[in-house]
Amino acid sequence: MSVHPPDPEEVRQRVENAARLSASYVGLTGEDVEALHREAPRVEPHFPQVVARVTDSLLGDPEARRVVESSGLSRERAEKLFEDWLRYVFRGDYGASHALMVFRIGLAHVRAGVDERLMICNMGAFARELLPLVEDSMPLMKALIWNLSVMIFSYEYVKDLVFREATGISGGLVDRLIKLYTEKLYQTLRVASQG
């Protein structure tokens, strides 16, 4: 089976659309981005401690630890990558190139075998550590959710790409199949909860 690379322009457009939709949903505005930029000098000195505590949480999860070990990523390298990302959280412009960078981070997690649940839990750990450090938590929460949404979109994009390549089934049919199987699962849970 040959794998056809996706059209770069189509990828860029879909990532930008996903990022715009995420910003719209959470209400991430230019004023929020400016607020994050103002917070950066106060929060950045705390990055090493924030990252160390988040990494402790991550490595406390046996599944996450297994993924980290199998990827060959050292704790030091993981912490460096987390700090680099945090700089973008507080200093990024949340535009098209920022969205593509965050999408690439998501792809790196997909490639390493990190599941979405771990991504969500880890973002929660970052929120736990960062929120007490900022004066106004709303811009930070919007930024963290935006980042998480764009990263999770990378999972959705890859899964859709793989499924279309492997089966030749259209996205519309995939959506209908997902709805059908979701309904079956709901029915199973309904029966299980009655029993």
C-alpha positions as CSV (number, residue, x, y, z in Angstrom):
1,M,0.0,0.0,0.0
2,S,1.4,3.4,-0.9
3,V,0.8,6.3,1.3
4,H,-0.1,9.6,-0.4
5,P,1.2,12.7,1.3
6,P,-1.5,15.2,2.1
7,D,-1.6,18.5,0.3
8,P,0.4,21.0,2.4
9,E,-2.0,23.8,1.6
10,E,-5.0,21.7,2.6
11,V,-3.2,20.9,5.9
12,R,-2.4,24.5,6.6
13,Q,-6.0,25.6,5.8
14,R,-7.5,22.9,8.0
15,V,-5.2,23.7,10.9
16,E,-5.9,27.5,10.6
17,N,-9.6,26.8,10.5
18,A,-9.4,24.5,13.6
19,A,-7.4,27.2,15.4
20,R,-9.9,30.0,14.5
21,L,-12.8,27.8,15.6
22,S,-11.1,27.1,18.9
23,A,-10.3,30.7,19.5
24,S,-13.9,31.6,18.7
25,Y,-15.3,29.0,21.0
26,V,-13.2,30.0,24.0
27,G,-13.3,33.7,23.2
28,L,-9.6,34.1,22.9
29,T,-9.0,37.7,21.8
30,G,-6.1,40.0,21.0
31,E,-6.6,41.5,24.5
32,D,-6.2,38.0,26.0
33,V,-3.0,37.5,24.0
34,E,-1.7,40.9,25.2
35,A,-2.6,40.0,28.8
36,L,-0.5,36.8,28.5
37,H,2.4,38.8,27.1
38,R,2.2,41.1,30.2
39,E,2.1,38.1,32.5
40,A,5.1,36.4,30.8
41,P,7.9,38.2,32.7
42,R,6.3,37.4,36.1
43,V,5.5,33.7,35.2
44,E,8.6,32.7,33.2
45,P,10.9,32.5,36.3
46,H,8.5,29.8,37.6
47,F,8.7,27.6,34.5
48,P,11.3,25.2,35.8
49,Q,9.2,24.4,39.0
50,V,6.0,24.3,37.0
51,V,7.5,21.9,34.5
52,A,9.1,19.7,37.1
53,R,5.8,19.3,39.0
54,V,3.9,18.6,35.7
55,T,6.6,16.1,34.7
56,D,6.3,14.4,38.1
57,S,2.5,14.0,37.5
58,L,3.1,12.7,34.0
59,L,5.7,10.2,35.1
60,G,3.5,9.1,38.0
61,D,1.0,7.7,35.4
62,P,2.3,4.2,34.5
63,E,0.9,4.5,30.9
64,A,2.5,7.9,30.4
65,R,5.8,6.6,31.8
66,R,5.7,3.7,29.4
67,V,5.1,6.0,26.5
68,V,7.9,8.4,27.5
69,E,10.4,5.5,28.0
70,S,9.5,3.8,24.7
71,S,10.0,7.1,22.9
72,G,13.5,7.4,24.2
73,L,12.7,10.9,25.6
74,S,14.7,11.8,28.7
75,R,13.1,13.7,31.5
76,E,15.5,16.6,30.8
77,R,14.5,16.7,27.1
78,A,10.8,16.5,28.0
79,E,11.1,19.4,30.4
80,K,13.0,21.5,27.9
81,L,10.2,20.9,25.3
82,F,7.6,21.8,27.9
83,E,9.4,25.0,28.8
84,D,9.7,25.9,25.1
85,W,6.0,25.3,24.6
86,L,5.2,27.4,27.7
87,R,7.1,30.3,26.2
88,Y,4.7,30.2,23.2
89,V,1.7,30.0,25.5
90,F,2.7,33.3,27.1
91,R,4.5,35.0,24.2
92,G,2.9,33.6,21.1
93,D,0.7,35.5,18.7
94,Y,-2.0,32.7,18.3
95,G,-1.9,33.2,14.6
96,A,-1.5,30.8,11.7
97,S,2.2,30.0,12.3
98,H,1.6,29.5,16.0
99,A,-1.3,27.2,15.2
100,L,0.9,25.1,12.9
101,M,3.6,24.9,15.6
102,V,1.1,23.6,18.1
103,F,-0.3,21.2,15.5
104,R,3.2,19.8,15.1
105,I,3.5,19.3,18.8
106,G,0.3,17.3,18.6
107,L,1.7,15.3,15.8
108,A,4.8,14.5,17.8
109,H,2.6,13.1,20.5
110,V,0.6,11.0,18.0
111,R,3.9,9.7,16.6
112,A,5.1,8.8,20.2
113,G,1.9,7.0,21.0
114,V,0.5,9.4,23.6
115,D,-3.2,9.1,23.7
116,E,-5.6,12.0,23.9
117,R,-6.5,11.3,27.5
118,L,-2.9,11.8,28.6
119,M,-2.8,15.1,26.6
120,I,-5.9,16.3,28.4
121,C,-4.6,15.2,31.8
122,N,-1.3,16.9,31.2
123,M,-2.9,20.1,30.2
124,G,-4.9,19.9,33.4
125,A,-1.6,19.6,35.3
126,F,-0.3,22.7,33.6
127,A,-3.5,24.6,34.5
128,R,-3.1,23.4,38.1
129,E,0.4,24.7,38.3
130,L,0.0,28.0,36.3
131,L,-3.3,29.4,37.4
132,P,-2.1,30.4,40.9
133,L,0.7,32.3,39.2
134,V,-1.3,34.7,37.1
135,E,-3.4,37.7,38.1
136,D,-6.2,37.1,35.7
137,S,-6.8,33.4,35.0
138,M,-9.2,33.7,32.1
139,P,-6.7,34.6,29.4
140,L,-4.5,31.7,30.5
141,M,-7.4,29.2,30.5
142,K,-8.5,30.3,27.1
143,A,-4.9,29.9,25.8
144,L,-4.5,26.4,27.4
145,I,-7.8,25.2,25.9
146,W,-6.8,26.7,22.5
147,N,-3.5,24.8,22.6
148,L,-5.1,21.6,23.7
149,S,-7.8,21.9,21.0
150,V,-5.2,22.4,18.3
151,M,-3.1,19.5,19.6
152,I,-6.1,17.2,19.7
153,F,-7.1,18.3,16.2
154,S,-3.8,16.7,15.1
155,Y,-5.1,13.3,16.4
156,E,-8.4,13.8,14.5
157,Y,-6.6,14.8,11.3
158,V,-4.2,11.8,11.4
159,K,-6.9,9.3,12.2
160,D,-9.1,10.6,9.3
161,L,-6.1,10.6,7.0
162,V,-5.2,7.0,7.9
163,F,-8.7,5.8,7.7
164,R,-9.3,7.4,4.3
165,E,-6.0,6.0,2.9
166,A,-6.5,2.5,4.4
167,T,-10.2,2.0,3.5
168,G,-11.0,4.5,0.7
169,I,-14.1,5.4,2.7
170,S,-15.3,9.0,2.6
171,G,-15.4,11.3,5.7
172,G,-19.2,11.4,5.5
173,L,-19.5,7.7,5.6
174,V,-17.0,7.5,8.5
175,D,-19.1,10.0,10.4
176,R,-22.3,8.0,9.9
177,L,-20.5,4.8,11.0
178,I,-19.2,6.6,14.2
179,K,-22.8,7.7,15.0
180,L,-24.1,4.2,14.4
181,Y,-21.5,2.5,16.7
182,T,-21.9,5.3,19.3
183,E,-25.6,4.5,19.4
184,K,-24.8,0.8,19.9
185,L,-22.5,1.7,22.7
186,Y,-25.1,3.9,24.3
187,Q,-27.6,1.0,24.2
188,T,-25.0,-1.3,25.7
189,L,-24.4,1.1,28.6
190,R,-28.1,1.6,29.1
191,V,-28.5,-2.2,29.5
192,A,-25.4,-2.4,31.7
193,S,-26.6,0.3,34.1
194,Q,-30.0,-1.3,34.5
195,G,-28.5,-4.7,35.3
